[in-house]
Amino acid sequence: MPEQTMGPRPTLEAVAARAGVSRATVSRVVNGAVGVRPPLVDKVRKAVEELGYVPNHAARSLVTRRTGAVAVIIAEPEFRVFSDPFFEQQIRGISRELSAHSAQLVLLWVEGAGEHERIARYLEGGHVDGALAFSLHKDDQLASLIARTRIPAVFGGRPAPGAGPLAPFVDCDNRGGAREAVRHLVSLGRRRIAHIAGPRDKIAALDRIDGYRDVLVDAPEELLWQGDFTEESGARAMAGLLDRCPGLDGVFVANDLMAAGALRTLRERGVRVPQDVAVVGFDDMAAVTGVTDPPLTTVRQDIEGMGRLMVRLLMRLLDRPGDEAPASVITPTTLVRRATA
């Protein structure tokens, strides 16, 4: 518990004395700088908590010319952001890592291209130190617009080719994860395997289609059905597959929400899972996999962890402005076997 005193508020020097480190080390930890050894970070944070030290952000801003705020830009309408647990997990990871760096999150979502200039004006107005942007669409000009503002930025998801000057990005191995999902279905003896894909203006969806086709090179086009990453679209696509593709015995679905919709349709049609049709999703979001019946076999990507990585890359850009930009990161995926396949 912080010490309860009525004297002057604790200073950096007091924290340094309590932690047994230099004032400069305390300053770097409090300001979220990288390069401090973890044991020293732990000592400083413990001393901060014990003394009840509160950084003077106004004074720091005058010295560093930084606001202590980061824009998080989501290229989706508001209803999607608050209805899809993917965004909740990504924002949670971003928020927790920003808090660890004493930075604030400013959430901006983009309803359409008409709002791009509004976003640009905000970024150019000096309100934030950097930007994190994710869920960009294939023909979206948002990446180029962010580059135009010259604000340090990191993207969640691999930007489309030609989307603008390349900034660091964090993504999972979408294609490799898809390959693993389809190979698993093949290993179970499934021979007529369909794919319910995400929207083709999303690079992640295209990568997962490519992974499906890497394994099933000769799969007919009738086995590839379009969804939009929502549960209802998964239910509709599954109904279409059952109506038009007799003999179907396996489905790889491009995300867990659509897989939940597909399972609902299979249950309503009296199709047994996995005996008649095996199903594999993609994401491993507990909000979905915890309620599907049967429990969903899926490809896990570390959504919250990727949010944290985005922040760490951005902090490197902010703390070392003259250095070469950090390399982008592709995180591994893992097949999580449950009852649907």
C-alpha positions, 0 to 999 in steps of 0.5 A: 500500500502507498505510504499515507503522508501529509507532506509534499508529494514524492519526487523522482529522487525519493523514488530513486532512493527507495529503489536504490537506483539512479534518478535517470533510471527512475525517469526512464521507467516512469516515462516508459522508455525501453532498455531498462533491465527487468529487475530494475523496472520491478524495483522502480515500480515497487518504489513508485507504488509504496511512495504513491508517486504520481508523474507530473505529465504536464511538466514532462510534456513541456520537456519532451514535447510528448503528449503521453497519448497514442491514437488507436485507429480501427478501420471499422464502424462502431457496431463492429468494434463493440460486437466482435470480441476480436477487437475487445482482445486487441484493445485490451492488449494495447491498453495494458501495454500503454498503461505499463508505459504511462501512456493514454489510449485515444480510440478512433474508429473509421466509419468510411473513407469520408472520415479519413481527412478528419483522422488526418487533421487529428493526427496532425494536430499534435494531440497524440505521439503516435498511432496504432491502426488495425483492421485495414481493408485492401483498397483502404487509403488509410495507411497512406494517409497516416504516412502523410502525417509523418506521425510514428505508426505501427499497423495491426495486420499486414498492409496491402501491397501498395498501401503506402510507405511501409511502416512496421506491422504485427500479424499472425501467420494467417497462411500457415495457420490455415494450412495447419487447419486444413491438413488436420481435416485431411488427417481425419480422413475428410475428403470434401473440405469447404472453406468459409472465407472472410471478406476479400478486402481483408489481407488476413482473409486472403492469406487464409484462402491461400493457406486453404488452397496450398493444401487443397490445390484442386478444390472446386470453386463451389467449396469456397464460400464468402462470409464477412467475419460475422456469425450470421454470415457463417450461418448463411454460408453453411446453409448454402454449402449444405444445399449445394455441395453434397458429400461435404464432410469438413469445413475450415472457417476463417474465424471463430464467429463465423464458425459459431454460425456454421455450427448453429446451422449444422445443428438446426439441419440435424447434421452431426459434428464431427461425425458427419461434418468436422469444423475448424475455426480461426482465432481461439477467442474464449468468448466464442469457443467457451459457448459453442456446442460442441467445443470448437477446434480452432487455430489460435492466434495471440490477439492480446499479445499482438496488441502488446507487441504493437505498442512495444514497436511504437515505443521503440519508434518514439524513444529512438526517432533517429534509429532505423524502424524496428522490423515487423513481427509475424507471430506463430499460430497453434492448432487447438484441438477440441470436439468439432474436429 
